[in-house]
Amino acid sequence: MQYRKLGQTDIDVSVIALGTMTWGEQNSESEAHEQLDYAVEQGVNLIDTAEMYPVPPKPETQGLTEKYIGTWLKQSQKRDQVLIASKVVGRSGKLTQASHFRSGQTKLDRANIETALHDSLQRLQTDYIDIYQLHWPDRSTNHFGELGYNHVEDEDTVPILETLTVLSDLIQAGKIRHIGLSNETPWGVSQFLKYSEKLGLARVVSIQNPYNLLNRSFEIGNAEIAIREQVGLLAYSPLAFGALTGKYLDGAQPAGARLTLWERFARYKGQASEEAIRRYVALAQQYDLDPAQLALAYVNSRRFVTSNIIGATNLNQLKTNIESIHLQLSDEVIQGIEQIHQAHPNPAP
């Protein structure tokens, strides 16, 4: 395994992180524990979860993912060997998937953040969370499939300073060690950094946004801030929900696969995406590479990436994904990827 520093801390984070959003929906508790055992054996030390998981979010399954991690932590006695990253949901608004949380009043204010953290700590059976992340901004912005920004005038939102003050207090209380952002923009990151510097508040250590061969929009603005300010990317959906493996090409619907089960993730199925995927898969085959490992190795290689959050619904997928850490793409393969990207830029933001 390879490791990189988390933000400006002295913490070493594995370049491969274990994503968990299928646990409690597509994966049972025993399967979750099996994945955790294997990943940790391979040197993975970052486990990423959220109060909203599993996905798709439903009231009847909410919190199961954190519960499964909690029972593993208790049974394995390996709390000191892993970093736990979780997230508090943002304002529900148009994001109806959060409407069942706290009666839909999910503002990123003190009451909601403290309640969410308390409940996550109980489910995780731990006294602290290593990286506590805002799942998405309190304000309206472009995320979850939206490429362009549409401004909402005079929007009633919780000020960033107020949210950051709450998180800083929770660090002082010992309930979280560090804070991170998710689905955030360059402006948002810069605001958090500004208040940290001016007022001596906690400094964000990471930003968790989507990044894969079908969506490299992070490079446009956030990559520079990630490098210059040492707020590295925790890349999620590095395989575009498995689409970059090629398993959905030509209308294929593999049994039990995410894009087969749920139409809500259909943005990875569009014609533009399919054309790009076909070319990426062909490129991998040309160089006798596994398409999934090619896609993951590209993410691993980016300077602005701190950790690549891989997910799997079975152990064979998990092994393949973790083994991508050993793949170094040749200059010819990188050139091929860039040529495809120029012809098919960001078809699935």
Sequence and secondary structure as in RCSB ss.txt:
>XXXX:A:sequence
MQYRKLGQTDIDVSVIALGTMTWGEQNSESEAHEQLDYAVEQGVNLIDTAEMYPVPPKPETQGLTEKYIGTWLKQ
SQKRDQVLIASKVVGRSGKLTQASHFRSGQTKLDRANIETALHDSLQRLQTDYIDIYQLHWPDRSTNHFGELGYN
HVEDEDTVPILETLTVLSDLIQAGKIRHIGLSNETPWGVSQFLKYSEKLGLARVVSIQNPYNLLNRSFEIGNAEI
AIREQVGLLAYSPLAFGALTGKYLDGAQPAGARLTLWERFARYKGQASEEAIRRYVALAQQYDLDPAQLALAYVN
SRRFVTSNIIGATNLNQLKTNIESIHLQLSDEVIQGIEQIHQAHPNPAP
>XXXX:A:secstr
  EEE TTSS EEESEEEE TTBTTTB HHHHHHHHHHHHHTT  EEE  TT SSS  TTTTTHHHHHHHHHHHH
H  GGG EEEEEE    TT GGGTTSGGG   SSHHHHHHHHHHHHHHHT S EEEEEESS SS  S SS  S  
  TT     HHHHHHHHHHHHHTTSEEEEEEES  HHHHHHHHHHHHHH    EEEEE B BTTB THHHHHHHH
HHHTT EEEEB TTTTTGGGTTTGGG   TT HHHH GGGGGGGSHHHHHHHHHHHHHHHHTT  HHHHHHHHHH
H TTEEEEEE  SSHHHHHHHHGGGG    HHHHHHHHHHHHHS  S  
